[in-house]
Amino acid sequence: MTTSELDTLLASADAWADADPDPQTAEELRTLLGRVRSGDSAAAVSEQDLRDRFSGPLAFGTAGLRAALGAGPNRMNRVVVRRAAAGVAAHALDLAAGAYAPRAVVGFDARHNSRIFAEETAAIFTAAGIETFLMPRELPTPVLAYAIRALECEVGIMVTASHNPPQDNGYKVYLGGRAVEEDARGVQIVAPHDAGIAAHIDAIGGIDAVELAAGGWTVLPESVETDYIASVAALADTAITDRDLRIVLTPLHGVGGRTAQAVLAAAGFDDVTIVERQAEPDPDFPTVAFPNPEEPGALDLALETAVEVGADLVIANDPDADRVALAAREPSTGEWRMLRGDEVGTLLGLHLASRLTAPARDEAGSQAGSQAGSTAGRAAGRGNVFANSIVSSRLLGRIAGVAGIGHAQTLTGFKWIARVHDFSFGYEEALGYCVAPELVRDKDGISAGLLLAELAAATKASGRTLFDLLDDAFLVHGLHASDQLSVRVGSLGLLGAMMNRLRENPPSSFADSPVSVAEDLAQGSASLPPTDGLLYLTQDETRVIIRPSGTEPKLKCYLEVVEPVGSTAELDAAKATARARLDAVKHDVGEALGL
């Protein structure tokens, strides 16, 4: 960096610190500036930190804005949130064009600064003339997504960084009501709305130009949560009366514990043990390295508790409860194992396909169909399409096809899945599931957890296990086995370099199977918008998709193999073969990336 460039950077940082309404981040930035100007041995490191903080404004990614807390335009702070709120308000008013008065609802989790970000958003919306509702306290993201549709709001904001590390926070933006078409009501934004909001943010002058009202918004009553609980509990199938299931539940220090426990209790599941050390919201997530159920070690306390109490099932929500993980005991070993996201998606697909087709079975005189009753009928009325992301297993499409249900694939993220017309179930392998889009048109780990408990209880009552259900599906459709390779990097710039390496030197085979299809997803297609990713299919149906994460500095590689199975006796050998193929594919992907 030249002296002139450094002077410009320092002047920008000085101006930011002077205008910052938050004394804590202003002081943080001034301390950093002092270290840069000191010229001592730590100045170079401090300069790099300062450059990163001012490397550009945050952009809307897979889940809105998300970054580490701190001063500067490339961090989450009160200046960035105020500007974002003003941009969202201006865009909402543009969409209304005077034809209606837009309404907004704002929610927040228990992360550091979530409440103040939410309150200032409500103040900015109110000052802009938008009727605004604020959640009464820290609540799960699915409750906010529910409120957008229940209150018929045009805008929804959720302040959360979901499963990110404790130093992060984020800002999810939803549109609804009269602002968008029916299929997009209560769904996170996509283009051109992200660009429209960004243009309004860019047009804002100094932060002093953003007006905050002193009051005038409505704090919602506690009934917003109780209404959600009642609506989700009503999803339980009235034909499935078995509730003999011992559950261990963990919210991973997040805000979902109370709500999830209340939903399970309302549906008749009263044998629930919550992991005591993770039960209360704590923004520092002290018992886990990362508050993400996918990360190794995140479920250790839950699994220990499951052994202590003799549980049948572990249900784990991430901190804002929009995702859910499941663990159960392998019947062959008796050992506890967390199910992969695709396995959970398969189980929910099987369960919901059965419920959707129940009226047809009833007409044919099936006892199961006659028991299905009103709940299955309601499910059938919700839609007749299953959807999942392109990086999720192809097995869902095969399950849907046999059941006579439509199937769609989308880009990664529920902002795409939830837009599928007439869908009744959608999932992505990263533990996100939508089982009731008429209530919450986004991933919802609480409602999905309820239906998984329902399925586990019914399966236990029949003397079988969830793993038996998966094996049944493999016998019909082939054994679909998946895995991931995730590469965490120090900066986002490295992700582009790794993707360019693959584009310049594309692999010719994986696990000795020649690549038959290679697609650069950045080119887009008739069915998918452009996205930064690469897809490979080999002659033996192996699929590899590589893409940068939209929420973290990671390169994510999604691997799937399909192994034919002729009989139950062949299952163990097929699983071993599939595992060996996945290991070989993972090795080849690592070599292609230069790892």
C-alpha positions in Angstrom: 0.0 0.0 0.0 1.4 3.4 -1.0 1.7 6.3 1.4 -1.1 8.1 -0.4 -3.4 5.0 -0.2 -2.6 4.6 3.5 -3.4 8.3 4.2 -6.7 7.8 2.4 -7.5 4.7 4.5 -6.6 6.5 7.7 -8.7 9.5 6.8 -11.7 7.2 6.1 -11.2 5.4 9.4 -10.9 8.7 11.3 -14.2 9.9 9.8 -15.9 6.7 10.6 -14.8 6.8 14.3 -16.0 10.4 14.6 -19.4 9.6 13.2 -19.9 6.2 14.9 -22.9 6.3 17.3 -21.5 3.4 19.3 -18.8 4.5 21.8 -17.4 1.0 22.1 -16.7 0.5 18.3 -15.5 4.1 18.0 -13.0 3.5 20.7 -12.0 0.1 19.2 -11.3 1.8 15.9 -9.3 4.7 17.4 -7.2 2.1 19.3 -6.5 0.3 16.0 -5.6 3.6 14.3 -3.2 4.4 17.1 -1.4 1.1 16.6 -1.2 1.6 12.8 0.3 5.1 13.3 2.7 4.0 16.0 5.1 2.4 13.5 6.0 -0.4 15.9 6.4 -4.1 15.2 2.6 -4.6 15.4 1.8 -1.8 13.0 1.8 -4.0 9.9 -0.7 -6.5 11.4 -2.9 -3.6 12.6 -2.8 -2.1 9.1 -3.9 -5.3 7.5 -6.8 -5.5 10.0 -7.8 -1.9 9.2 -7.6 -2.6 5.4 -9.9 -5.6 5.9 -12.4 -3.6 7.9 -12.6 -0.9 5.1 -12.2 -3.3 2.1 -15.8 -2.6 1.0 -19.3 -2.6 2.3 -21.0 -5.9 3.3 -23.0 -7.4 0.5 -26.2 -9.5 0.7 -25.2 -13.2 0.5 -26.9 -16.5 1.0 -28.4 -15.4 4.3 -28.4 -11.6 4.1 -25.6 -9.6 5.8 -23.3 -11.5 8.0 -19.9 -10.7 9.4 -17.8 -10.3 12.6 -18.8 -7.5 15.0 -16.6 -4.5 14.9 -16.0 -1.1 13.5 -15.8 -0.4 9.7 -18.0 -1.0 6.7 -16.9 -4.6 6.3 -18.1 -5.5 9.8 -21.5 -5.7 11.6 -22.1 -2.6 13.7 -24.6 0.1 14.4 -23.5 2.2 11.4 -23.9 -0.7 9.0 -27.2 -1.7 10.4 -28.6 1.9 10.4 -27.6 2.2 6.7 -29.0 -1.2 5.9 -32.3 -0.4 7.6 -32.6 2.9 5.8 -32.0 1.1 2.5 -34.6 -1.6 3.2 -37.1 1.1 4.2 -36.5 3.1 1.0 -36.8 -0.1 -1.1 -40.1 -1.1 0.6 -41.5 2.4 0.0 -40.4 2.1 -3.7 -42.3 -1.2 -4.0 -45.4 0.3 -2.4 -45.2 3.3 -4.8 -48.0 5.0 -2.8 -50.5 2.1 -3.4 -50.4 0.9 0.2 -48.7 1.6 3.5 -46.0 -1.0 4.1 -45.8 -2.9 7.4 -42.7 -4.5 8.9 -41.8 -6.9 11.7 -38.4 -7.1 13.3 -37.0 -10.0 15.3 -33.7 -10.7 17.1 -31.8 -13.5 18.8 -29.6 -13.3 21.9 -26.2 -12.6 20.2 -24.1 -9.6 21.1 -25.8 -6.4 19.9 -28.8 -8.2 18.4 -31.3 -6.3 20.5 -29.9 -2.8 19.8 -29.6 -3.6 16.1 -33.3 -4.6 16.1 -34.5 -1.6 18.1 -32.6 0.9 15.9 -34.1 -0.9 12.8 -37.6 -0.4 14.3 -36.8 3.3 14.9 -35.6 3.8 11.4 -38.6 2.1 9.8 -41.0 4.1 12.0 -39.3 7.3 11.0 -39.7 6.4 7.4 -43.4 6.0 7.8 -43.5 2.2 7.9 -45.8 0.6 10.5 -43.4 -1.5 12.5 -43.8 -4.4 14.9 -40.9 -5.5 17.2 -40.7 -9.0 18.7 -41.2 -8.9 22.5 -37.9 -10.6 23.3 -35.2 -12.8 21.8 -37.1 -15.5 19.8 -36.2 -18.0 17.1 -36.0 -17.1 13.4 -38.9 -19.3 12.5 -41.2 -17.2 14.8 -40.2 -14.1 12.9 -40.8 -15.9 9.6 -44.2 -17.0 10.9 -45.1 -13.5 12.0 -44.3 -12.0 8.5 -47.1 -14.1 7.0 -49.4 -14.1 10.0 -49.3 -10.3 10.2 -49.2 -9.8 6.4 -46.2 -7.7 6.6 -44.3 -6.4 3.6 -40.9 -6.5 5.3 -39.3 -8.8 7.8 -35.9 -8.4 9.5 -34.2 -11.0 11.7 -31.0 -10.0 13.5 -29.0 -13.2 13.8 -25.9 -14.9 12.6 -27.5 -18.3 13.1 -24.8 -20.9 13.6 -21.8 -18.7 13.0 -19.1 -18.2 15.7 -19.9 -15.9 18.7 -18.0 -12.9 17.3 -20.4 -12.7 14.4 -23.8 -11.2 13.8 -26.1 -10.8 10.8 -29.1 -9.2 9.3 -31.7 -11.3 7.3 -34.2 -9.4 5.1 -37.5 -10.9 4.0 -40.3 -9.5 1.8 -43.9 -10.3 2.0 -47.5 -9.1 1.9 -48.3 -6.9 -1.1 -44.6 -6.3 -1.9 -44.1 -9.6 -3.7 -46.0 -12.4 -5.4 -47.7 -15.2 -3.4 -44.8 -17.7 -3.7 -42.3 -15.2 -2.3 -44.3 -13.9 0.7 -42.2 -14.4 3.8 -39.1 -15.4 1.8 -35.6 -14.0 2.1 -34.7 -11.5 -0.7 -33.1 -12.4 -4.0 -32.2 -10.2 -7.0 -33.3 -7.6 -8.0 -34.3 -6.7 -4.4 -30.8 -7.0 -3.0 -29.4 -4.6 -5.7 -32.3 -2.2 -5.1 -31.6 -2.1 -1.4 -27.8 -1.7 -2.0 -28.5 1.2 -4.3 -30.5 3.0 -1.6 -27.7 2.3 0.9 -25.1 3.7 -1.5 -27.2 6.9 -1.9 -27.2 7.6 1.8 -24.8 10.4 2.7 -23.4 10.6 6.3 -24.9 8.4 9.0 -26.4 11.6 10.5 -28.8 11.6 7.5 -30.5 8.5 8.8 -33.5 9.5 11.0 -34.5 7.4 14.0 -37.9 7.8 15.6 -38.0 8.2 19.4 -40.9 5.8 19.5 -44.1 4.8 17.7 -43.5 1.2 16.8 -45.5 -1.7 18.4 -43.9 -4.3 20.7 -45.7 -7.5 19.9 -47.4 -9.4 22.8 -46.1 -12.8 23.9 -49.0 -14.3 21.9 -46.9 -14.1 18.8 -44.9 -17.1 20.2 -47.9 -18.9 21.6 -49.7 -18.6 18.2 -46.6 -20.1 16.5 -46.5 -22.9 19.0 -50.1 -23.8 18.5 -49.9 -23.7 14.7 -46.8 -25.9 14.6 -48.1 -28.4 17.2 -51.2 -28.8 15.0 -49.0 -30.2 12.2 -48.8 -33.4 14.2 -50.7 -36.2 12.4 -53.8 -37.1 14.4 -53.5 -40.7 13.2 -50.1 -41.2 14.8 -51.0 -41.5 18.5 -47.7 -43.1 19.6 -45.8 -40.7 21.9 -43.6 -43.2 23.7 -40.3 -41.5 22.9 -37.6 -40.3 25.2 -36.0 -37.2 23.7 -32.9 -35.2 24.5 -33.1 -31.6 23.2 -30.4 -29.0 23.0 -30.7 -25.4 21.7 -26.9 -25.0 21.7 -27.1 -21.9 23.9 -29.5 -20.3 21.5 -33.1 -19.0 21.7 -35.0 -22.1 20.5 -35.1 -24.2 23.6 -38.3 -22.9 25.3 -40.2 -22.7 22.0 -39.2 -26.2 20.8 -40.0 -27.8 24.2 -43.4 -26.1 24.2 -44.2 -27.4 20.7 -43.2 -30.9 21.6 -45.3 -30.8 24.8 -48.3 -29.4 22.9 -48.1 -32.3 20.5 -47.9 -34.9 23.3 -44.2 -35.4 23.7 -43.6 -34.9 27.4 -40.6 -37.1 28.0 -38.0 -34.4 26.9 -34.7 -33.7 28.7 -33.1 -30.5 27.8 -29.3 -30.4 28.0 -28.9 -28.3 31.1 -25.5 -26.6 30.3 -26.8 -25.5 26.9 -30.4 -24.7 27.8 -30.2 -20.9 28.3 -29.3 -18.3 25.7 -25.6 -17.3 25.9 -24.0 -15.3 23.1 -20.6 -16.7 23.9 -21.6 -20.3 23.3 -19.2 -21.5 26.1 -19.5 -25.3 25.7 -18.9 -25.6 21.9 -16.1 -24.4 19.6 -18.7 -23.5 16.9 -22.5 -23.4 17.7 -23.3 -25.4 14.6 -24.7 -28.9 14.9 -22.7 -30.0 11.9 -19.4 -29.2 13.5 -17.5 -32.0 15.3 -18.1 -31.9 19.1 -21.2 -29.7 19.0 -23.5 -32.6 20.0 -21.1 -34.2 22.6 -23.1 -32.9 25.6 -26.4 -34.0 24.1 -25.0 -37.5 23.3 -23.7 -37.8 26.8 -27.1 -36.8 28.2 -28.8 -39.3 25.9 -26.7 -42.1 27.3 -27.4 -41.0 30.9 -31.2 -40.9 30.5 -31.6 -43.8 28.1 -33.0 -41.6 25.3 -34.4 -42.7 22.0 -33.6 -39.6 20.0 -31.5 -36.4 20.2 -32.8 -33.3 18.6 -30.4 -30.3 18.3 -31.3 -26.9 17.0 -28.8 -24.3 16.0 -28.8 -21.0 18.0 -31.7 -19.3 16.1 -33.5 -22.7 15.7 -33.9 -22.5 11.9 -31.9 -25.8 11.6 -32.2 -29.1 13.2 -29.9 -32.1 13.7 -30.9 -35.6 14.7 -29.0 -38.4 16.4 -30.0 -41.9 17.1 -28.5 -45.3 18.0 -27.3 -47.5 15.2 -29.1 -50.8 15.7 -26.0 -52.8 14.5 -23.6 -51.3 17.1 -25.8 -49.6 19.7 -23.6 -46.5 19.2 -25.1 -43.0 18.9 -24.6 -41.4 15.5 -25.7 -38.0 14.2 -27.6 -38.4 10.9 -26.4 -36.5 7.9 -28.5 -33.7 6.6 -29.4 -35.7 3.5 -30.5 -38.7 5.7 -32.8 -36.4 7.7 -34.1 -34.9 4.4 -34.8 -38.4 3.2 -36.7 -39.4 6.3 -38.8 -36.3 6.2 -39.4 -36.8 2.5 -40.6 -40.4 3.1 -42.8 -39.3 6.0 -44.4 -36.4 4.2 -44.8 -38.4 0.9 -46.8 -40.9 3.0 -49.0 -38.2 4.4 -49.6 -36.6 1.1 -50.7 -39.8 -0.5 -52.7 -40.9 2.5 -56.1 -39.8 1.1 -55.5 -42.0 -2.0 -54.7 -45.0 0.2 -57.9 -44.3 2.1 -60.0 -44.4 -1.0 -58.3 -47.8 -1.8 -59.4 -49.1 1.6 -56.1 -49.0 3.3 -56.2 -49.1 7.1 -53.3 -46.6 7.2 -55.1 -44.3 4.9 -58.4 -44.4 6.9 -56.4 -43.5 10.0 -54.7 -40.6 8.4 -57.7 -38.4 8.7 -57.8 -34.6 8.6 -54.0 -34.0 9.0 -53.1 -35.8 5.8 -55.9 -34.0 4.0 -54.5 -30.7 5.1 -51.1 -31.8 4.0 -52.4 -32.7 0.6 -54.0 -29.3 0.2 -50.7 -27.4 0.8 -49.0 -28.3 -2.4 -47.6 -31.3 -4.3 -44.0 -30.5 -5.0 -40.8 -31.4 -3.1 -37.8 -29.3 -3.5 -34.1 -29.4 -2.5 -30.9 -27.6 -3.4 -28.6 -28.9 -6.1 -26.0 -29.8 -3.5 -28.5 -32.0 -1.6 -29.1 -35.7 -2.4 -30.8 -36.8 -5.6 -32.7 -39.4 -3.5 -35.5 -37.0 -2.7 -36.4 -36.6 -6.4 -36.6 -40.4 -6.7 -38.8 -40.7 -3.6 -41.1 -37.9 -5.0 -41.3 -39.6 -8.4 -42.4 -42.9 -7.1 -45.1 -41.2 -4.9 -46.4 -39.1 -7.9 -45.1 -35.9 -6.3 -43.4 -33.2 -8.3 -39.8 -32.4 -7.6 -37.6 -29.3 -8.2 -34.0 -28.5 -7.7 -32.8 -25.0 -6.8 -29.6 -23.1 -5.9 -28.3 -23.3 -2.4 -30.3 -21.4 0.2 -33.9 -21.2 1.3 -34.4 -17.9 -0.5 -34.5 -20.2 -3.6 -36.1 -23.3 -2.3 -39.0 -21.4 -0.7 -39.8 -19.8 -4.0 -40.8 -23.1 -5.7 -44.4 -22.9 -6.8 -46.8 -25.2 -5.0 -44.1 -26.8 -2.8 -45.0 -28.7 0.3 -41.6 -29.8 1.6 -38.1 -28.5 0.9 -34.7 -29.1 2.3 -31.0 -28.4 2.0 -28.3 -30.8 3.2 -27.0 -28.2 5.7 -29.7 -29.2 8.2 -32.4 -26.8 6.8 -36.0 -28.2 6.4 -39.3 -26.6 5.6 -42.2 -28.9 6.4 -45.1 -26.3 6.5 -44.6 -23.5 4.0 -48.1 -22.2 4.6 -46.9 -21.3 8.1 -43.2 -20.6 7.7 -41.8 -20.2 4.2 -38.2 -20.7 5.3 -36.3 -23.4 7.1 -37.7 -24.2 10.5 -35.8 -26.5 12.8 -38.7 -26.6 15.4 -41.5 -27.8 13.1 -39.1 -30.2 11.4 -38.0 -31.5 14.8 -41.6 -32.2 15.7 -42.3 -34.3 12.6 -39.1 -36.2 13.1 -40.1 -37.0 16.7 -43.5 -38.1 15.3 -41.8 -40.4 12.8 -39.4 -41.8 15.3 -42.2 -42.6 17.8 -44.3 -44.4 15.2 -41.3 -46.3 13.9 -40.3 -47.3 17.5 -43.9 -48.5 18.1 -43.6 -50.8 15.1 -40.4 -52.3 16.4 -38.2 -50.7 13.8 -35.7 -47.8 13.6 -35.1 -44.7 11.5 -32.1 -46.5 10.0 -34.4 -49.3 8.9 -36.5 -46.7 7.0 -33.4 -45.4 5.3 -32.4 -49.0 4.3 -35.9 -49.5 2.8 -35.4 -46.4 0.6 -32.0 -47.7 -0.5 -33.4 -51.0 -1.6 -35.9 -49.2 -3.8 -33.8 -46.3 -5.1 -30.2 -47.4 -4.7 -27.9 -46.5 -1.8 -27.3 -42.8 -2.0 -24.2 -41.9 0.2 -22.9 -38.3 0.6 -20.0 -36.6 2.3 -18.4 -33.1 2.3 -15.0 -31.6 2.2 -14.9 -28.1 3.7 -11.8 -26.0 3.4 -11.7 -23.0 5.8 -9.5 -20.2 4.5 -8.1 -17.0 6.1 -9.7 -14.6 3.6 -12.5 -14.6 1.0 -9.9 -13.8 -1.7 -8.4 -17.3 -1.5 -11.8 -18.8 -2.4 -11.7 -17.2 -5.8 -8.2 -18.4 -6.4 -9.2 -22.0 -5.6 -12.2 -21.8 -7.9 -10.0 -20.4 -10.7 -7.6 -23.3 -10.2 -10.4 -25.7 -10.9 -11.6 -23.8 -13.9 -8.2 -23.7 -15.4 -7.3 -27.3 -14.6 -10.6 -29.3 -14.5 -10.4 -32.8 -13.1 -11.0 -35.6 -15.7 -12.2 -38.3 -13.2 -13.1 -39.0 -9.6 -12.4 -42.4 -8.0 -11.4 -43.7 -11.4 -14.7 -42.9 -13.0 -14.4 -40.5 -16.0 -16.2 -37.2 -15.8 -19.0 -37.2 -18.3 -20.6 -33.9 -17.4 -18.8 -30.7 -16.2 -20.9 -27.6 -15.7 -19.7 -24.1 -14.7 -22.7 -23.0 -12.7 -21.6 -19.4 -13.1 -22.9 -19.6 -16.7 -26.5 -20.2 -15.5 -29.0 -22.4 -17.3 -32.7 -22.6 -18.2 -33.5 -24.0 -14.7 -31.0 -22.2 -12.5 -29.7 -18.6 -12.2 -25.9 -18.1 -12.3 -24.0 -18.9 -9.2 -20.3 -19.4 -8.4 -20.0 -23.2 -8.5 -18.8 -26.2 -10.5 -20.7 -29.4 -11.0 -19.2 -32.7 -12.2 -21.0 -36.0 -13.0 -19.1 -39.2 -13.7 -20.0 -42.3 -15.6 -20.9 -44.3 -12.4 -23.3 -41.5 -11.2 -20.8 -39.9 -8.8 -21.6 -36.2 -8.4 -19.2 -33.5 -7.1 -20.3 -29.9 -6.6 -17.8 -27.3 -5.4 -18.8 -23.8 -4.3 -17.8 -21.0 -1.9 -19.9 -20.8 1.2 -22.3 -17.9 1.2 -22.0 -17.4 5.0 -18.4 -18.2 6.0 -14.9 -18.1 4.5 -15.0 -21.7 3.4 -14.9 -23.7 0.2 -17.5 -26.4 0.3 -17.3 -29.6 -1.7 -20.4 -31.8 -1.9 -19.9 -35.5 -2.8 -22.5 -38.1 -3.6 -22.2 -41.7 -4.9 -25.0 -44.1 -5.8 -24.5 -47.8 -5.2 -27.0 -50.3 -6.5 -28.5 -52.7 -3.9 -30.3 -55.9 -4.9 -31.4 -57.2 -1.5 -31.2 -56.7 2.2 -28.3 -59.1 2.4 -26.3 -56.8 0.1 -26.8 -53.6 2.2 -23.7 -53.9 4.4 -21.4 -54.6 1.5 -23.0 -51.8 -0.5 -22.4 -49.4 2.4 -18.8 -50.4 2.6 -18.3 -49.9 -1.1 -20.0 -46.5 -1.1 -17.8 -45.4 1.8 -14.7 -46.5 0.0 -15.8 -44.6 -3.2 -16.5 -41.5 -1.2 -13.1 -41.6 0.4 -11.5 -42.0 -3.0 -13.6 -39.1 -4.4 -12.6 -36.9 -1.4 -9.0 -37.6 -2.0 -9.2 -36.7 -5.7 -11.1 -33.5 -4.9 -8.4 -32.5 -2.5 -5.7 -33.1 -5.1 -7.6 -31.1 -7.6 -7.7 -28.2 -5.1 -4.0 -28.5 -4.4 -4.5 -29.4 -0.8 
